[in-house]
Amino acid sequence: MRSRYPIGLVITALGITSLGWADTTSIGPPTPRELAQGVWLIPGAMNPNREPDGNTVVFDAPEGLIVVDTGRHEWHRRAILTLASDRRKAIKVIVNTHWHLDHVSGNPALRAAFPGLRVYGSGAINNALTGFLASSAGEAAGYVDDPALPEEMRADVRLDMLTIQNGAALKPDEFITRAQSMTLAGRRIRVNLARYAATSGDVWLFDEKTRMAVLGDLVTLPAPFLDTACPDGWRAALAQIAATPFSTAIPGHGAPMYRAQLSIYRQAFDSFIGCSNSARLKEECSAAWARDVGPLLTDVPRETERAQTTAAYYVDMLRSNGGRSKYCEAPSV
């Protein structure tokens, strides 16, 4: 069921729970999983009545650790700090794939723990802080005391409002303005920038040493989160990713994928956007999405239903805004 709470807080910037799903993962620090030598996934989660955390990826580097995305909740960043302690290494670099709060809210705490670290990300956060996020925080103030809002969600929304108020602490020290190979903490990584895709600037990484691609919200399950998206740029980004010689791709939400699985996602995305731009019933489009990505969905109860319900919402959203989010910043053709 669609929530009446502000889209900026409860859907995109802060969470997905309002669309009606939550897994039963117990709340506590997630367990890091070593995907390759020197590369760990700290999985995000969608817990009942809580806003989500996105996935975090940590690379071991000669000079310290590189952390890609920092989650939202205290328990998620605790897992990051514990991994650093266990490895007896300092965090030297944070790379934010995009500005949604489930991927950047841990920045201030990690800066405090490691004052010398540097944060890299796109400049899209500047417009988000003065526009989308500021507006969403203002709207949330009118809802946060509604007794119908679960207490856990209320706590998350209040914390997110404070995070937005302290938005300067989320900003990068170094802005990614183009695709380039960079040496981060002594490790060479290809840093890519997708313009006007899931946001107006999405950073994704390719580590040639492990053939690992870290994609942020350019890939999410059980559905693409299109609230701030420009579908044409998103499709172009997926094509660029497909042309990269990765062996494993790590989405912003969901389990790691191999090339064949990423191909399924890309084809499903293309078909879904095409259907959304057609005269077909939204129920047909959403059912086709759930069917097409079926091999990628987990066995969490009702996952297929959630995929279909979410996709139906986005069909309506796209059709009411000329085929893209009203927050898409791409120039009109």
Summary of the structure (lengths in Angstrom):
residues: 333
radius of gyration: 18.4
end to end distance: 34.1
largest distance: 57.2
contacts: 1185
relative contact order: 0.13
helix: 39%
strand: 22%
